[in-house]
Amino acid sequence: MKVHYINILLFALPLNILVGSPHKKPSITPNFPPNTRLLCDCELYSPANYDDDPQMKKIMENFDRQTSQRFHEYDERMKTTRQK
């Protein structure tokens, strides 16, 4: 049994040296920093650009009408479910 302990210790020592060796080869792939993508506040999509456009006014009115209708329908559904 003593022989096995010695073999284990003799095997573990070179294994620790190989694993913990500081002389590793550098990786082949370069390490690039990630690109940062941020949203910026710009005047391109501001409402002032669309105020004078009649087509855009019609689209915005239609959207407002549909969303308000959906909110009213949702309110009615919530009232009926709360009453049950």
N, CA, C and O atoms as a GROMACS GRO file, in nm:
protein
  336
    1MET      N    1   0.081  -0.118   0.000
    1MET     CA    2   0.000   0.000   0.000
    1MET      C    3   0.087   0.126   0.000
    1MET      O    4   0.048   0.228  -0.057
    2LYS      N    5   0.203   0.120   0.064
    2LYS     CA    6   0.292   0.234   0.068
    2LYS      C    7   0.341   0.270  -0.072
    2LYS      O    8   0.363   0.387  -0.102
    3VAL      N    9   0.358   0.170  -0.155
    3VAL     CA   10   0.405   0.193  -0.292
    3VAL      C   11   0.302   0.276  -0.368
    3VAL      O   12   0.338   0.363  -0.447
    4HIS      N   13   0.175   0.250  -0.345
    4HIS     CA   14   0.070   0.325  -0.414
    4HIS      C   15   0.070   0.472  -0.372
    4HIS      O   16   0.054   0.560  -0.456
    5TYR      N   17   0.089   0.498  -0.243
    5TYR     CA   18   0.094   0.637  -0.196
    5TYR      C   19   0.210   0.710  -0.259
    5TYR      O   20   0.197   0.826  -0.300
    6ILE      N   21   0.323   0.646  -0.267
    6ILE     CA   22   0.441   0.709  -0.327
    6ILE      C   23   0.418   0.735  -0.475
    6ILE      O   24   0.453   0.841  -0.526
    7ASN      N   25   0.358   0.639  -0.544
    7ASN     CA   26   0.328   0.658  -0.687
    7ASN      C   27   0.230   0.774  -0.708
    7ASN      O   28   0.245   0.852  -0.802
    8ILE      N   29   0.131   0.783  -0.621
    8ILE     CA   30   0.034   0.892  -0.634
    8ILE      C   31   0.104   1.026  -0.611
    8ILE      O   32   0.081   1.120  -0.687
    9LEU      N   33   0.187   1.035  -0.509
    9LEU     CA   34   0.257   1.160  -0.482
    9LEU      C   35   0.354   1.196  -0.594
    9LEU      O   36   0.364   1.312  -0.633
   10LEU      N   37   0.425   1.096  -0.646
   10LEU     CA   38   0.519   1.122  -0.753
   10LEU      C   39   0.448   1.162  -0.883
   10LEU      O   40   0.503   1.236  -0.964
   11PHE      N   41   0.327   1.112  -0.902
   11PHE     CA   42   0.251   1.149  -1.021
   11PHE      C   43   0.188   1.287  -1.004
   11PHE      O   44   0.180   1.364  -1.100
   12ALA      N   45   0.144   1.320  -0.882
   12ALA     CA   46   0.075   1.446  -0.858
   12ALA      C   47   0.171   1.565  -0.868
   12ALA      O   48   0.131   1.672  -0.913
   13LEU      N   49   0.295   1.549  -0.828
   13LEU     CA   50   0.390   1.659  -0.831
   13LEU      C   51   0.417   1.708  -0.974
   13LEU      O   52   0.406   1.828  -0.999
   14PRO      N   53   0.454   1.620  -1.069
   14PRO     CA   54   0.475   1.670  -1.206
   14PRO      C   55   0.345   1.722  -1.269
   14PRO      O   56   0.348   1.813  -1.352
   15LEU      N   57   0.232   1.663  -1.230
   15LEU     CA   58   0.105   1.709  -1.285
   15LEU      C   59   0.076   1.853  -1.240
   15LEU      O   60   0.030   1.934  -1.321
   16ASN      N   61   0.102   1.884  -1.114
   16ASN     CA   62   0.082   2.020  -1.065
   16ASN      C   63   0.178   2.117  -1.133
   16ASN      O   64   0.141   2.232  -1.160
   17ILE      N   65   0.297   2.074  -1.162
   17ILE     CA   66   0.394   2.160  -1.229
   17ILE      C   67   0.347   2.190  -1.372
   17ILE      O   68   0.359   2.303  -1.418
   18LEU      N   69   0.294   2.088  -1.441
   18LEU     CA   70   0.247   2.109  -1.578
   18LEU      C   71   0.123   2.199  -1.583
   18LEU      O   72   0.112   2.286  -1.669
   19VAL      N   73   0.033   2.177  -1.490
   19VAL     CA   74  -0.091   2.255  -1.491
   19VAL      C   75  -0.065   2.400  -1.451
   19VAL      O   76  -0.120   2.491  -1.513
   20GLY      N   77   0.016   2.421  -1.352
   20GLY     CA   78   0.039   2.556  -1.302
   20GLY      C   79   0.153   2.627  -1.368
   20GLY      O   80   0.200   2.728  -1.315
   21SER      N   81   0.200   2.579  -1.480
   21SER     CA   82   0.316   2.640  -1.545
   21SER      C   83   0.280   2.778  -1.600
   21SER      O   84   0.181   2.793  -1.672
   22PRO      N   85   0.361   2.880  -1.567
   22PRO     CA   86   0.331   3.014  -1.617
   22PRO      C   87   0.377   3.036  -1.761
   22PRO      O   88   0.354   3.144  -1.816
   23HIS      N   89   0.440   2.939  -1.822
   23HIS     CA   90   0.495   2.955  -1.956
   23HIS      C   91   0.394   2.905  -2.060
   23HIS      O   92   0.428   2.822  -2.144
   24LYS      N   93   0.274   2.956  -2.054
   24LYS     CA   94   0.173   2.916  -2.151
   24LYS      C   95   0.194   2.993  -2.280
   24LYS      O   96   0.244   3.106  -2.280
   25LYS      N   97   0.157   2.931  -2.389
   25LYS     CA   98   0.163   3.000  -2.518
   25LYS      C   99   0.048   3.100  -2.524
   25LYS      O  100  -0.063   3.070  -2.479
   26PRO      N  101   0.073   3.217  -2.578
   26PRO     CA  102  -0.039   3.312  -2.590
   26PRO      C  103  -0.141   3.262  -2.692
   26PRO      O  104  -0.107   3.188  -2.784
   27SER      N  105  -0.263   3.303  -2.674
   27SER     CA  106  -0.368   3.258  -2.766
   27SER      C  107  -0.344   3.320  -2.904
   27SER      O  108  -0.291   3.430  -2.916
   28ILE      N  109  -0.384   3.248  -3.005
   28ILE     CA  110  -0.363   3.291  -3.142
   28ILE      C  111  -0.462   3.402  -3.179
   28ILE      O  112  -0.428   3.495  -3.251
   29THR      N  113  -0.585   3.390  -3.129
   29THR     CA  114  -0.686   3.489  -3.164
   29THR      C  115  -0.663   3.617  -3.085
   29THR      O  116  -0.645   3.612  -2.963
   30PRO      N  117  -0.664   3.731  -3.152
   30PRO     CA  118  -0.644   3.857  -3.079
   30PRO      C  119  -0.768   3.891  -2.997
   30PRO      O  120  -0.880   3.854  -3.032
   31ASN      N  121  -0.747   3.962  -2.890
   31ASN     CA  122  -0.856   4.000  -2.801
   31ASN      C  123  -0.895   4.144  -2.830
   31ASN      O  124  -0.826   4.237  -2.788
   32PHE      N  125  -1.006   4.162  -2.902
   32PHE     CA  126  -1.053   4.296  -2.936
   32PHE      C  127  -1.154   4.341  -2.831
   32PHE      O  128  -1.236   4.261  -2.786
   33PRO      N  129  -1.149   4.467  -2.791
   33PRO     CA  130  -1.251   4.517  -2.698
   33PRO      C  131  -1.387   4.524  -2.768
   33PRO      O  132  -1.392   4.551  -2.888
   34PRO      N  133  -1.495   4.499  -2.696
   34PRO     CA  134  -1.627   4.503  -2.760
   34PRO      C  135  -1.663   4.645  -2.803
   34PRO      O  136  -1.627   4.743  -2.738
   35ASN      N  137  -1.736   4.652  -2.913
   35ASN     CA  138  -1.782   4.782  -2.961
   35ASN      C  139  -1.898   4.828  -2.875
   35ASN      O  140  -1.989   4.750  -2.844
   36THR      N  141  -1.897   4.951  -2.838
   36THR     CA  142  -2.005   5.008  -2.759
   36THR      C  143  -2.103   5.076  -2.852
   36THR      O  144  -2.067   5.164  -2.930
   37ARG      N  145  -2.229   5.033  -2.842
   37ARG     CA  146  -2.332   5.092  -2.926
   37ARG      C  147  -2.431   5.164  -2.835
   37ARG      O  148  -2.495   5.101  -2.750
   38LEU      N  149  -2.443   5.291  -2.853
   38LEU     CA  150  -2.531   5.372  -2.770
   38LEU      C  151  -2.635   5.441  -2.857
   38LEU      O  152  -2.610   5.478  -2.972
   39LEU      N  153  -2.752   5.458  -2.798
   39LEU     CA  154  -2.854   5.537  -2.866
   39LEU      C  155  -2.830   5.684  -2.836
   39LEU      O  156  -2.804   5.721  -2.721
   40CYS      N  157  -2.839   5.764  -2.937
   40CYS     CA  158  -2.816   5.906  -2.914
   40CYS      C  159  -2.945   5.983  -2.937
   40CYS      O  160  -3.032   5.941  -3.013
   41ASP      N  161  -2.955   6.094  -2.871
   41ASP     CA  162  -3.070   6.181  -2.888
   41ASP      C  163  -3.039   6.276  -3.002
   41ASP      O  164  -2.954   6.364  -2.989
   42CYS      N  165  -3.109   6.259  -3.112
   42CYS     CA  166  -3.083   6.346  -3.226
   42CYS      C  167  -3.214   6.405  -3.274
   42CYS      O  168  -3.322   6.357  -3.238
   43GLU      N  169  -3.206   6.506  -3.355
   43GLU     CA  170  -3.323   6.579  -3.403
   43GLU      C  171  -3.384   6.514  -3.527
   43GLU      O  172  -3.482   6.566  -3.581
   44LEU      N  173  -3.329   6.403  -3.572
   44LEU     CA  174  -3.376   6.342  -3.695
   44LEU      C  175  -3.520   6.294  -3.683
   44LEU      O  176  -3.599   6.313  -3.775
   45TYR      N  177  -3.555   6.232  -3.569
   45TYR     CA  178  -3.688   6.175  -3.552
   45TYR      C  179  -3.774   6.256  -3.455
   45TYR      O  180  -3.869   6.202  -3.398
   46SER      N  181  -3.743   6.378  -3.436
   46SER     CA  182  -3.821   6.458  -3.342
   46SER      C  183  -3.958   6.490  -3.404
   46SER      O  184  -3.970   6.496  -3.526
   47PRO      N  185  -4.060   6.509  -3.322
   47PRO     CA  186  -4.194   6.538  -3.375
   47PRO      C  187  -4.201   6.666  -3.456
   47PRO      O  188  -4.291   6.682  -3.539
   48ALA      N  189  -4.110   6.758  -3.434
   48ALA     CA  190  -4.114   6.885  -3.507
   48ALA      C  191  -4.097   6.864  -3.657
   48ALA      O  192  -4.147   6.942  -3.737
   49ASN      N  193  -4.027   6.758  -3.695
   49ASN     CA  194  -4.006   6.732  -3.837
   49ASN      C  195  -4.133   6.682  -3.906
   49ASN      O  196  -4.145   6.694  -4.028
   50TYR      N  197  -4.228   6.627  -3.829
   50TYR     CA  198  -4.346   6.567  -3.888
   50TYR      C  199  -4.472   6.652  -3.870
   50TYR      O  200  -4.578   6.614  -3.919
   51ASP      N  201  -4.462   6.762  -3.802
   51ASP     CA  202  -4.582   6.840  -3.772
   51ASP      C  203  -4.647   6.898  -3.897
   51ASP      O  204  -4.770   6.909  -3.903
   52ASP      N  205  -4.570   6.935  -3.995
   52ASP     CA  206  -4.625   7.000  -4.115
   52ASP      C  207  -4.666   6.901  -4.223
   52ASP      O  208  -4.727   6.941  -4.323
   53ASP      N  209  -4.635   6.776  -4.206
   53ASP     CA  210  -4.665   6.676  -4.308
   53ASP      C  211  -4.809   6.626  -4.291
   53ASP      O  212  -4.841   6.569  -4.187
   54PRO      N  213  -4.897   6.647  -4.390
   54PRO     CA  214  -5.037   6.606  -4.374
   54PRO      C  215  -5.054   6.454  -4.367
   54PRO      O  216  -5.140   6.405  -4.293
   55GLN      N  217  -4.974   6.381  -4.442
   55GLN     CA  218  -4.984   6.234  -4.436
   55GLN      C  219  -4.945   6.184  -4.298
   55GLN      O  220  -5.008   6.093  -4.243
   56MET      N  221  -4.841   6.243  -4.242
   56MET     CA  222  -4.796   6.200  -4.110
   56MET      C  223  -4.899   6.238  -4.003
   56MET      O  224  -4.918   6.163  -3.907
   57LYS      N  225  -4.965   6.351  -4.019
   57LYS     CA  226  -5.070   6.390  -3.925
   57LYS      C  227  -5.183   6.288  -3.926
   57LYS      O  228  -5.235   6.250  -3.822
   58LYS      N  229  -5.221   6.246  -4.047
   58LYS     CA  230  -5.329   6.149  -4.060
   58LYS      C  231  -5.290   6.016  -3.995
   58LYS      O  232  -5.371   5.954  -3.926
   59ILE      N  233  -5.167   5.974  -4.016
   59ILE     CA  234  -5.120   5.848  -3.956
   59ILE      C  235  -5.116   5.859  -3.804
   59ILE      O  236  -5.157   5.766  -3.735
   60MET      N  237  -5.068   5.971  -3.752
   60MET     CA  238  -5.061   5.988  -3.606
   60MET      C  239  -5.201   5.993  -3.545
   60MET      O  240  -5.223   5.937  -3.437
   61GLU      N  241  -5.295   6.059  -3.611
   61GLU     CA  242  -5.432   6.064  -3.560
   61GLU      C  243  -5.495   5.925  -3.560
   61GLU      O  244  -5.563   5.887  -3.465
   62ASN      N  245  -5.471   5.851  -3.667
   62ASN     CA  246  -5.523   5.714  -3.676
   62ASN      C  247  -5.464   5.628  -3.564
   62ASN      O  248  -5.535   5.550  -3.501
   63PHE      N  249  -5.336   5.641  -3.541
   63PHE     CA  250  -5.270   5.564  -3.436
   63PHE      C  251  -5.326   5.601  -3.299
   63PHE      O  252  -5.355   5.512  -3.218
   64ASP      N  253  -5.342   5.729  -3.273
   64ASP     CA  254  -5.397   5.774  -3.144
   64ASP      C  255  -5.538   5.721  -3.124
   64ASP      O  256  -5.574   5.678  -3.015
   65ARG      N  257  -5.618   5.726  -3.230
   65ARG     CA  258  -5.755   5.678  -3.220
   65ARG      C  259  -5.760   5.528  -3.189
   65ARG      O  260  -5.836   5.484  -3.104
   66GLN      N  261  -5.677   5.450  -3.260
   66GLN     CA  262  -5.676   5.306  -3.238
   66GLN      C  263  -5.625   5.270  -3.099
   66GLN      O  264  -5.680   5.181  -3.034
   67THR      N  265  -5.521   5.338  -3.052
   67THR     CA  266  -5.469   5.305  -2.919
   67THR      C  267  -5.568   5.344  -2.811
   67THR      O  268  -5.584   5.270  -2.714
   68SER      N  269  -5.634   5.458  -2.826
   68SER     CA  270  -5.733   5.495  -2.724
   68SER      C  271  -5.850   5.397  -2.725
   68SER      O  272  -5.905   5.365  -2.619
   69GLN      N  273  -5.889   5.350  -2.843
   69GLN     CA  274  -5.996   5.250  -2.852
   69GLN      C  275  -5.954   5.121  -2.782
   69GLN      O  276  -6.034   5.061  -2.710
   70ARG      N  277  -5.832   5.079  -2.803
   70ARG     CA  278  -5.784   4.956  -2.737
   70ARG      C  279  -5.780   4.972  -2.586
   70ARG      O  280  -5.815   4.880  -2.512
   71PHE      N  281  -5.740   5.090  -2.539
   71PHE     CA  282  -5.737   5.112  -2.394
   71PHE      C  283  -5.877   5.110  -2.335
   71PHE      O  284  -5.898   5.059  -2.225
   72HIS      N  285  -5.974   5.167  -2.408
   72HIS     CA  286  -6.112   5.164  -2.359
   72HIS      C  287  -6.164   5.020  -2.354
   72HIS      O  288  -6.231   4.981  -2.258
   73GLU      N  289  -6.134   4.942  -2.457
   73GLU     CA  290  -6.176   4.802  -2.458
   73GLU      C  291  -6.111   4.725  -2.343
   73GLU      O  292  -6.175   4.643  -2.277
   74TYR      N  293  -5.986   4.753  -2.319
   74TYR     CA  294  -5.916   4.687  -2.209
   74TYR      C  295  -5.977   4.726  -2.075
   74TYR      O  296  -5.995   4.642  -1.987
   75ASP      N  297  -6.010   4.853  -2.059
   75ASP     CA  298  -6.075   4.899  -1.936
   75ASP      C  299  -6.207   4.828  -1.914
   75ASP      O  300  -6.238   4.785  -1.802
   76GLU      N  301  -6.285   4.815  -2.019
   76GLU     CA  302  -6.415   4.747  -2.007
   76GLU      C  303  -6.396   4.601  -1.969
   76GLU      O  304  -6.469   4.549  -1.884
   77ARG      N  305  -6.300   4.536  -2.029
   77ARG     CA  306  -6.273   4.395  -1.994
   77ARG      C  307  -6.230   4.382  -1.849
   77ARG      O  308  -6.273   4.291  -1.778
   78MET      N  309  -6.145   4.474  -1.804
   78MET     CA  310  -6.098   4.469  -1.665
   78MET      C  311  -6.213   4.494  -1.568
   78MET      O  312  -6.218   4.433  -1.462
   79LYS      N  313  -6.305   4.585  -1.602
   79LYS     CA  314  -6.420   4.612  -1.516
   79LYS      C  315  -6.509   4.489  -1.504
   79LYS      O  316  -6.558   4.456  -1.396
   80THR      N  317  -6.530   4.421  -1.617
   80THR     CA  318  -6.617   4.302  -1.612
   80THR      C  319  -6.550   4.188  -1.536
   80THR      O  320  -6.618   4.114  -1.466
   81THR      N  321  -6.419   4.173  -1.549
   81THR     CA  322  -6.352   4.065  -1.476
   81THR      C  323  -6.344   4.096  -1.328
   81THR      O  324  -6.346   4.004  -1.246
   82ARG      N  325  -6.335   4.222  -1.290
   82ARG     CA  326  -6.331   4.258  -1.148
   82ARG      C  327  -6.468   4.240  -1.082
   82ARG      O  328  -6.476   4.209  -0.963
   83GLN      N  329  -6.574   4.258  -1.159
   83GLN     CA  330  -6.708   4.244  -1.104
   83GLN      C  331  -6.745   4.098  -1.081
   83GLN      O  332  -6.830   4.069  -0.997
   84LYS      N  333  -6.683   4.007  -1.152
   84LYS     CA  334  -6.716   3.865  -1.140
   84LYS      C  335  -6.672   3.808  -1.010
   84LYS      O  336  -6.693   3.690  -0.984
   0.00000   0.00000   0.00000
